[in-house]
Amino acid sequence: MSQRMSVAELVDQGTVDGRVPITWDLMPPSTIDPEQVTVNLSTLRGLARCAGFSEVTVEGYYGDQEQVGPSSANITGINTDGSATGSATSAATKTETKRVTLKSDDDMPWAYQRPPLTIAIERQALGSKIADRVRADNRRPSN
């Protein structure tokens, strides 16, 4: 049986106790209703138990912004009226969208370690990816 909980409830509760405690500290962008986003806690706990994690923390962070800058510019010719024609290229550097951190207890033998798992998601990139997905869904033809 799945235990689904909205992100808004998860953030309000802080840590949801269970066999594998889950701490949720990530709200979706303001354009998304957190009551409409649900997390299947049973599945998340099951995967964490199978992987041997003692707890799961999901948090947001603000990382470096995407950088767009010119890579090269070339003048390819000059017209008879004195104007120049040319071309330019630019490159975009995407931000890191997530970080996964595993901590270990070096005092315990490896066979007995159950490290905590922290998943950090870059908040602005999350909003950008959601907006891209919504735009793509809106462009699909309906039957």
N, CA and C atoms as an extended XYZ file, in Angstrom:
429
Properties=species:S:1:pos:R:3:atomname:S:1:resname:S:1:resid:I:1 pbc="F F F"
N         0.830       -1.172        0.000 N   MET     1
C         0.000        0.000        0.000 CA  MET     1
C         0.880        1.243        0.000 C   MET     1
N         0.593        2.141       -0.903 N   SER     2
C         1.439        3.327       -1.004 CA  SER     2
C         0.947        4.402       -0.040 C   SER     2
N         1.891        5.129        0.490 N   GLN     3
C         1.589        6.242        1.373 CA  GLN     3
C         2.020        7.511        0.647 C   GLN     3
N         1.057        8.219        0.073 N   ARG     4
C         1.349        9.444       -0.650 CA  ARG     4
C         1.100       10.637        0.253 C   ARG     4
N         1.988       11.619        0.150 N   MET     5
C         1.842       12.834        0.947 CA  MET     5
C         2.231       14.015        0.075 C   MET     5
N         1.497       15.109        0.195 N   SER     6
C         1.821       16.290       -0.603 CA  SER     6
C         3.103       16.923       -0.073 C   SER     6
N         3.797       17.627       -0.955 N   VAL     7
C         5.042       18.290       -0.576 CA  VAL     7
C         4.776       19.321        0.520 C   VAL     7
N         3.630       19.999        0.450 N   ALA     8
C         3.297       20.990        1.476 CA  ALA     8
C         3.219       20.338        2.858 C   ALA     8
N         2.597       19.151        2.946 N   GLU     9
C         2.509       18.434        4.225 CA  GLU     9
C         3.887       17.982        4.696 C   GLU     9
N         4.707       17.508        3.761 N   LEU    10
C         6.046       17.047        4.107 CA  LEU    10
C         6.878       18.168        4.707 C   LEU    10
N         6.810       19.363        4.094 N   VAL    11
C         7.588       20.494        4.590 CA  VAL    11
C         7.071       20.920        5.964 C   VAL    11
N         5.748       20.903        6.147 N   ASP    12
C         5.166       21.279        7.442 CA  ASP    12
C         5.603       20.326        8.556 C   ASP    12
N         5.673       19.036        8.252 N   GLN    13
C         6.019       18.047        9.278 CA  GLN    13
C         7.511       17.987        9.562 C   GLN    13
N         8.335       18.423        8.615 N   GLY    14
C         9.779       18.344        8.806 CA  GLY    14
C        10.270       16.946        8.536 C   GLY    14
N        10.353       16.110        9.582 N   THR    15
C        10.799       14.727        9.429 CA  THR    15
C         9.612       13.799        9.630 C   THR    15
N         9.400       12.901        8.673 N   VAL    16
C         8.346       11.899        8.758 CA  VAL    16
C         9.005       10.614        9.244 C   VAL    16
N         8.656       10.202       10.450 N   ASP    17
C         9.282        9.024       11.042 CA  ASP    17
C         8.769        7.750       10.398 C   ASP    17
N         9.565        6.752       10.493 N   GLY    18
C         9.252        5.439        9.957 CA  GLY    18
C        10.505        4.600       10.026 C   GLY    18
N        10.510        3.462        9.351 N   ARG    19
C        11.711        2.626        9.342 CA  ARG    19
C        12.902        3.391        8.790 C   ARG    19
N        12.648        4.217        7.783 N   VAL    20
C        13.668        5.110        7.244 CA  VAL    20
C        13.093        6.524        7.352 C   VAL    20
N        13.583        7.340        8.306 N   PRO    21
C        13.056        8.696        8.431 CA  PRO    21
C        13.320        9.514        7.161 C   PRO    21
N        12.344       10.309        6.769 N   ILE    22
C        12.467       11.160        5.583 CA  ILE    22
C        12.297       12.610        6.022 C   ILE    22
N        13.294       13.429        5.718 N   THR    23
C        13.231       14.861        5.994 CA  THR    23
C        13.106       15.577        4.661 C   THR    23
N        12.079       16.408        4.508 N   TRP    24
C        11.816       17.093        3.238 CA  TRP    24
C        11.914       18.585        3.471 C   TRP    24
N        12.880       19.230        2.837 N   ASP    25
C        13.079       20.672        2.981 CA  ASP    25
C        13.200       21.297        1.597 C   ASP    25
N        12.224       21.028        0.748 N   LEU    26
C        12.241       21.547       -0.616 CA  LEU    26
C        10.822       21.880       -1.036 C   LEU    26
N        10.565       23.139       -1.267 N   MET    27
C         9.271       23.556       -1.807 CA  MET    27
C         9.451       23.767       -3.301 C   MET    27
N         8.453       23.405       -4.099 N   PRO    28
C         8.549       23.660       -5.541 CA  PRO    28
C         8.488       25.162       -5.812 C   PRO    28
N         8.804       25.581       -7.040 N   PRO    29
C         8.743       27.008       -7.373 CA  PRO    29
C         7.343       27.568       -7.121 C   PRO    29
N         7.253       28.881       -6.977 N   SER    30
C         5.983       29.521       -6.632 CA  SER    30
C         4.902       29.303       -7.689 C   SER    30
N         5.292       28.936       -8.905 N   THR    31
C         4.312       28.696       -9.965 CA  THR    31
C         3.633       27.336       -9.844 C   THR    31
N         4.121       26.485       -8.947 N   ILE    32
C         3.582       25.134       -8.767 CA  ILE    32
C         2.879       25.065       -7.415 C   ILE    32
N         1.672       24.512       -7.388 N   ASP    33
C         0.924       24.343       -6.152 CA  ASP    33
C         1.492       23.142       -5.392 C   ASP    33
N         2.098       23.357       -4.213 N   PRO    34
C         2.711       22.236       -3.480 CA  PRO    34
C         1.709       21.185       -3.020 C   PRO    34
N         0.424       21.529       -2.979 N   GLU    35
C        -0.592       20.542       -2.619 CA  GLU    35
C        -0.804       19.536       -3.753 C   GLU    35
N        -0.457       19.931       -4.991 N   GLN    36
C        -0.661       19.069       -6.146 CA  GLN    36
C         0.522       18.133       -6.407 C   GLN    36
N         1.643       18.369       -5.755 N   VAL    37
C         2.832       17.530       -5.928 CA  VAL    37
C         2.881       16.552       -4.761 C   VAL    37
N         2.834       15.259       -5.072 N   THR    38
C         2.851       14.255       -4.006 CA  THR    38
C         4.090       13.377       -4.124 C   THR    38
N         4.470       12.822       -2.994 N   VAL    39
C         5.616       11.926       -2.914 CA  VAL    39
C         5.121       10.599       -2.356 C   VAL    39
N         5.514        9.507       -2.998 N   ASN    40
C         5.156        8.183       -2.516 CA  ASN    40
C         6.211        7.783       -1.485 C   ASN    40
N         5.877        7.975       -0.213 N   LEU    41
C         6.821        7.707        0.864 CA  LEU    41
C         7.160        6.228        0.978 C   LEU    41
N         6.202        5.352        0.712 N   SER    42
C         6.452        3.907        0.800 CA  SER    42
C         7.528        3.497       -0.200 C   SER    42
N         7.419        3.984       -1.418 N   THR    43
C         8.416        3.648       -2.443 CA  THR    43
C         9.776        4.227       -2.095 C   THR    43
N         9.796        5.497       -1.658 N   LEU    44
C        11.066        6.135       -1.295 CA  LEU    44
C        11.734        5.395       -0.141 C   LEU    44
N        10.950        5.014        0.865 N   ARG    45
C        11.504        4.261        1.997 CA  ARG    45
C        12.002        2.884        1.556 C   ARG    45
N        11.229        2.232        0.695 N   GLY    46
C        11.626        0.904        0.213 CA  GLY    46
C        12.938        0.946       -0.546 C   GLY    46
N        13.082        1.939       -1.414 N   LEU    47
C        14.338        2.080       -2.169 CA  LEU    47
C        15.496        2.400       -1.237 C   LEU    47
N        15.253        3.254       -0.246 N   ALA    48
C        16.313        3.605        0.705 CA  ALA    48
C        16.733        2.380        1.532 C   ALA    48
N        15.746        1.584        1.954 N   ARG    49
C        16.076        0.371        2.709 CA  ARG    49
C        16.870       -0.607        1.863 C   ARG    49
N        16.451       -0.805        0.611 N   CYS    50
C        17.165       -1.727       -0.287 CA  CYS    50
C        18.602       -1.276       -0.511 C   CYS    50
N        18.798        0.039       -0.594 N   ALA    51
C        20.142        0.574       -0.824 CA  ALA    51
C        20.946        0.661        0.464 C   ALA    51
N        20.295        0.438        1.612 N   GLY    52
C        21.017        0.435        2.882 CA  GLY    52
C        21.179        1.792        3.519 C   GLY    52
N        20.300        2.751        3.216 N   PHE    53
C        20.408        4.076        3.821 CA  PHE    53
C        19.630        4.123        5.122 C   PHE    53
N        20.162        4.850        6.105 N   SER    54
C        19.501        4.950        7.404 CA  SER    54
C        18.447        6.049        7.422 C   SER    54
N        18.605        7.070        6.590 N   GLU    55
C        17.641        8.159        6.513 CA  GLU    55
C        17.790        8.857        5.164 C   GLU    55
N        16.758        9.593        4.765 N   VAL    56
C        16.783       10.318        3.492 CA  VAL    56
C        16.434       11.775        3.781 C   VAL    56
N        17.232       12.695        3.249 N   THR    57
C        16.962       14.121        3.351 CA  THR    57
C        16.899       14.692        1.942 C   THR    57
N        15.813       15.401        1.628 N   VAL    58
C        15.681       16.077        0.339 CA  VAL    58
C        15.644       17.567        0.643 C   VAL    58
N        16.581       18.319        0.073 N   GLU    59
C        16.660       19.744        0.351 CA  GLU    59
C        16.921       20.520       -0.930 C   GLU    59
N        16.609       21.786       -0.897 N   GLY    60
C        16.863       22.653       -2.034 CA  GLY    60
C        18.044       23.559       -1.752 C   GLY    60
N        18.674       24.026       -2.802 N   TYR    61
C        19.761       24.991       -2.654 CA  TYR    61
C        19.760       25.900       -3.865 C   TYR    61
N        20.372       27.049       -3.706 N   TYR    62
C        20.531       27.984       -4.818 CA  TYR    62
C        21.988       27.927       -5.253 C   TYR    62
N        22.206       27.442       -6.460 N   GLY    63
C        23.557       27.314       -6.983 CA  GLY    63
C        23.888       28.445       -7.932 C   GLY    63
N        24.946       28.261       -8.701 N   ASP    64
C        25.334       29.251       -9.698 CA  ASP    64
C        24.262       29.340      -10.765 C   ASP    64
N        24.049       30.530      -11.265 N   GLN    65
C        23.070       30.729      -12.326 CA  GLN    65
C        23.656       30.284      -13.665 C   GLN    65
N        22.751       30.001      -14.612 N   GLU    66
C        23.209       29.626      -15.941 CA  GLU    66
C        23.928       30.813      -16.573 C   GLU    66
N        25.019       30.540      -17.225 N   GLN    67
C        25.816       31.587      -17.864 CA  GLN    67
C        25.702       31.464      -19.373 C   GLN    67
N        25.401       32.562      -20.038 N   VAL    68
C        25.367       32.593      -21.495 CA  VAL    68
C        26.321       33.684      -21.932 C   VAL    68
N        27.224       33.345      -22.813 N   GLY    69
C        28.188       34.334      -23.273 CA  GLY    69
C        28.644       34.036      -24.682 C   GLY    69
N        29.144       35.061      -25.376 N   PRO    70
C        29.617       34.832      -26.745 CA  PRO    70
C        30.868       33.968      -26.761 C   PRO    70
N        30.913       33.040      -27.702 N   SER    71
C        32.094       32.201      -27.862 CA  SER    71
C        33.022       32.778      -28.923 C   SER    71
N        32.412       33.192      -30.037 N   SER    72
C        33.235       33.782      -31.096 CA  SER    72
C        32.369       34.662      -31.986 C   SER    72
N        33.003       35.651      -32.594 N   ALA    73
C        32.323       36.530      -33.547 CA  ALA    73
C        33.254       36.708      -34.745 C   ALA    73
N        32.701       36.595      -35.936 N   ASN    74
C        33.500       36.698      -37.156 CA  ASN    74
C        32.841       37.667      -38.126 C   ASN    74
N        33.627       38.533      -38.713 N   ILE    75
C        33.139       39.368      -39.807 CA  ILE    75
C        33.454       38.612      -41.090 C   ILE    75
N        32.398       38.343      -41.848 N   THR    76
C        32.584       37.524      -43.048 CA  THR    76
C        32.677       38.358      -44.321 C   THR    76
N        32.334       39.619      -44.232 N   GLY    77
C        32.448       40.436      -45.436 CA  GLY    77
C        31.972       41.862      -45.207 C   GLY    77
N        32.234       42.712      -46.201 N   ILE    78
C        31.791       44.103      -46.150 CA  ILE    78
C        30.975       44.362      -47.402 C   ILE    78
N        29.778       44.902      -47.208 N   ASN    79
C        28.899       45.199      -48.329 CA  ASN    79
C        29.355       46.467      -49.043 C   ASN    79
N        28.805       46.704      -50.206 N   THR    80
C        29.186       47.887      -51.005 CA  THR    80
C        28.805       49.191      -50.317 C   THR    80
N        27.801       49.155      -49.444 N   ASP    81
C        27.422       50.378      -48.740 CA  ASP    81
C        28.267       50.603      -47.483 C   ASP    81
N        29.234       49.724      -47.197 N   GLY    82
C        30.131       49.882      -46.065 CA  GLY    82
C        29.710       49.115      -44.823 C   GLY    82
N        28.533       48.496      -44.874 N   SER    83
C        28.109       47.724      -43.701 CA  SER    83
C        28.780       46.352      -43.715 C   SER    83
N        28.968       45.831      -42.526 N   ALA    84
C        29.649       44.533      -42.397 CA  ALA    84
C        28.624       43.429      -42.201 C   ALA    84
N        28.946       42.250      -42.688 N   THR    85
C        28.151       41.061      -42.407 CA  THR    85
C        29.010       40.117      -41.581 C   THR    85
N        28.357       39.387      -40.729 N   GLY    86
C        29.145       38.507      -39.879 CA  GLY    86
C        28.293       37.452      -39.214 C   GLY    86
N        28.932       36.680      -38.394 N   SER    87
C        28.237       35.642      -37.648 CA  SER    87
C        28.846       35.576      -36.253 C   SER    87
N        28.063       35.060      -35.347 N   ALA    88
C        28.537       34.910      -33.972 CA  ALA    88
C        27.939       33.649      -33.383 C   ALA    88
N        28.636       33.077      -32.450 N   THR    89
C        28.126       31.919      -31.725 CA  THR    89
C        28.218       32.215      -30.231 C   THR    89
N        27.372       31.545      -29.484 N   SER    90
C        27.442       31.698      -28.033 CA  SER    90
C        27.257       30.326      -27.396 C   SER    90
N        27.667       30.253      -26.154 N   ALA    91
C        27.557       28.989      -25.423 CA  ALA    91
C        26.844       29.244      -24.106 C   ALA    91
N        26.025       28.295      -23.708 N   ALA    92
C        25.336       28.372      -22.427 CA  ALA    92
C        25.889       27.290      -21.514 C   ALA    92
N        26.170       27.659      -20.301 N   THR    93
C        26.640       26.716      -19.311 CA  THR    93
C        25.497       26.444      -18.348 C   THR    93
N        25.055       25.208      -18.297 N   LYS    94
C        23.947       24.828      -17.427 CA  LYS    94
C        24.432       24.703      -15.986 C   LYS    94
N        23.530       24.990      -15.058 N   THR    95
C        23.869       24.841      -13.654 CA  THR    95
C        23.793       23.379      -13.249 C   THR    95
N        24.462       23.065      -12.184 N   GLU    96
C        24.356       21.731      -11.594 CA  GLU    96
C        22.958       21.648      -10.969 C   GLU    96
N        22.167       20.652      -11.356 N   THR    97
C        20.785       20.613      -10.889 CA  THR    97
C        20.588       19.789       -9.629 C   THR    97
N        21.530       18.938       -9.304 N   LYS    98
C        21.355       18.150       -8.086 CA  LYS    98
C        22.712       17.721       -7.539 C   LYS    98
N        22.724       17.466       -6.239 N   ARG    99
C        23.904       16.929       -5.566 CA  ARG    99
C        23.432       15.807       -4.664 C   ARG    99
N        24.125       14.715       -4.689 N   VAL   100
C        23.797       13.604       -3.808 CA  VAL   100
C        24.986       13.407       -2.882 C   VAL   100
N        24.729       13.376       -1.581 N   THR   101
C        25.795       13.271       -0.595 CA  THR   101
C        25.568       12.042        0.263 C   THR   101
N        26.589       11.248        0.390 N   LEU   102
C        26.554       10.099        1.293 CA  LEU   102
C        27.591       10.329        2.385 C   LEU   102
N        27.180       10.166        3.614 N   LYS   103
C        28.116       10.283        4.732 CA  LYS   103
C        28.342        8.886        5.274 C   LYS   103
N        29.523        8.655        5.807 N   SER   104
C        29.786        7.326        6.358 CA  SER   104
C        30.302        7.440        7.782 C   SER   104
N        30.099        6.393        8.515 N   ASP   105
C        30.592        6.299        9.879 CA  ASP   105
C        31.810        5.387        9.829 C   ASP   105
N        32.991        5.986        9.782 N   ASP   106
C        34.216        5.211        9.581 CA  ASP   106
C        34.564        4.314       10.770 C   ASP   106
N        33.964        4.570       11.931 N   ASP   107
C        34.275        3.746       13.100 CA  ASP   107
C        33.638        2.368       13.021 C   ASP   107
N        32.585        2.238       12.231 N   MET   108
C        31.880        0.953       12.141 CA  MET   108
C        32.391        0.173       10.926 C   MET   108
N        32.422       -1.141       11.004 N   PRO   109
C        32.786       -1.940        9.826 CA  PRO   109
C        31.780       -1.690        8.699 C   PRO   109
N        32.238       -1.767        7.470 N   TRP   110
C        31.394       -1.453        6.310 CA  TRP   110
C        30.100       -2.254        6.289 C   TRP   110
N        30.172       -3.510        6.700 N   ALA   111
C        28.985       -4.366        6.662 CA  ALA   111
C        27.866       -3.836        7.561 C   ALA   111
N        28.206       -3.027        8.578 N   TYR   112
C        27.202       -2.527        9.520 CA  TYR   112
C        26.840       -1.057        9.287 C   TYR   112
N        27.452       -0.443        8.321 N   GLN   113
C        27.167        0.965        8.079 CA  GLN   113
C        25.859        1.137        7.324 C   GLN   113
N        25.089        2.084        7.733 N   ARG   114
C        23.872        2.476        7.020 CA  ARG   114
C        23.926        3.984        6.884 C   ARG   114
N        24.599        4.496        5.863 N   PRO   115
C        24.806        5.942        5.771 CA  PRO   115
C        23.512        6.679        5.453 C   PRO   115
N        23.412        7.940        5.910 N   PRO   116
C        22.273        8.762        5.517 CA  PRO   116
C        22.476        9.273        4.094 C   PRO   116
N        21.394        9.487        3.389 N   LEU   117
C        21.427        9.987        2.016 CA  LEU   117
C        20.838       11.390        1.998 C   LEU   117
N        21.558       12.339        1.389 N   THR   118
C        21.039       13.700        1.203 CA  THR   118
C        20.963       13.988       -0.283 C   THR   118
N        19.782       14.371       -0.743 N   ILE   119
C        19.574       14.757       -2.140 CA  ILE   119
C        19.277       16.249       -2.140 C   ILE   119
N        20.135       17.039       -2.768 N   ALA   120
C        19.936       18.490       -2.847 CA  ALA   120
C        19.597       18.850       -4.284 C   ALA   120
N        18.527       19.596       -4.471 N   ILE   121
C        18.056       19.961       -5.807 CA  ILE   121
C        18.132       21.466       -5.957 C   ILE   121
N        18.752       21.928       -7.031 N   GLU   122
C        18.907       23.361       -7.285 CA  GLU   122
C        17.542       23.940       -7.630 C   GLU   122
N        17.073       24.885       -6.841 N   ARG   123
C        15.700       25.373       -6.930 CA  ARG   123
C        15.386       26.076       -8.248 C   ARG   123
N        16.276       26.920       -8.732 N   GLN   124
C        15.981       27.654       -9.952 CA  GLN   124
C        15.981       26.735      -11.166 C   GLN   124
N        16.895       25.774      -11.198 N   ALA   125
C        16.926       24.811      -12.301 CA  ALA   125
C        15.673       23.946      -12.279 C   ALA   125
N        15.181       23.610      -11.084 N   LEU   126
C        13.954       22.836      -10.971 CA  LEU   126
C        12.795       23.592      -11.609 C   LEU   126
N        12.668       24.881      -11.282 N   GLY   127
C        11.612       25.703      -11.876 CA  GLY   127
C        11.735       25.787      -13.381 C   GLY   127
N        12.950       25.927      -13.883 N   SER   128
C        13.183       25.998      -15.322 CA  SER   128
C        12.797       24.696      -16.007 C   SER   128
N        13.157       23.561      -15.411 N   LYS   129
C        12.827       22.265      -16.006 CA  LYS   129
C        11.321       22.016      -15.995 C   LYS   129
N        10.645       22.426      -14.924 N   ILE   130
C         9.190       22.267      -14.868 CA  ILE   130
C         8.535       23.118      -15.944 C   ILE   130
N         8.987       24.366      -16.094 N   ALA   131
C         8.425       25.249      -17.120 CA  ALA   131
C         8.665       24.672      -18.515 C   ALA   131
N         9.856       24.123      -18.770 N   ASP   132
C        10.144       23.506      -20.072 CA  ASP   132
C         9.203       22.335      -20.331 C   ASP   132
N         8.957       21.532      -19.297 N   ARG   133
C         8.074       20.366      -19.444 CA  ARG   133
C         6.635       20.791      -19.735 C   ARG   133
N         6.183       21.848      -19.042 N   VAL   134
C         4.821       22.343      -19.262 CA  VAL   134
C         4.682       22.871      -20.691 C   VAL   134
N         5.699       23.615      -21.158 N   ARG   135
C         5.656       24.130      -22.535 CA  ARG   135
C         5.630       22.984      -23.541 C   ARG   135
N         6.440       21.956      -23.300 N   ALA   136
C         6.474       20.808      -24.211 CA  ALA   136
C         5.130       20.083      -24.214 C   ALA   136
N         4.520       19.930      -23.046 N   ASP   137
C         3.210       19.276      -22.967 CA  ASP   137
C         2.140       20.096      -23.673 C   ASP   137
N         2.227       21.412      -23.596 N   ASN   138
C         1.246       22.273      -24.245 CA  ASN   138
C         1.376       22.256      -25.759 C   ASN   138
N         2.557       21.925      -26.270 N   ARG   139
C         2.768       21.872      -27.727 CA  ARG   139
C         2.315       20.570      -28.332 C   ARG   139
N         2.086       19.540      -27.521 N   ARG   140
C         1.649       18.252      -28.064 CA  ARG   140
C         0.244       18.366      -28.610 C   ARG   140
N        -0.005       17.779      -29.798 N   PRO   141
C        -1.370       17.827      -30.329 CA  PRO   141
C        -2.297       16.943      -29.512 C   PRO   141
N        -3.488       17.437      -29.264 N   SER   142
C        -4.462       16.629      -28.521 CA  SER   142
C        -5.298       15.822      -29.505 C   SER   142
N        -5.682       14.634      -29.108 N   ASN   143
C        -6.455       13.745      -29.987 CA  ASN   143
C        -7.925       13.996      -29.864 C   ASN   143
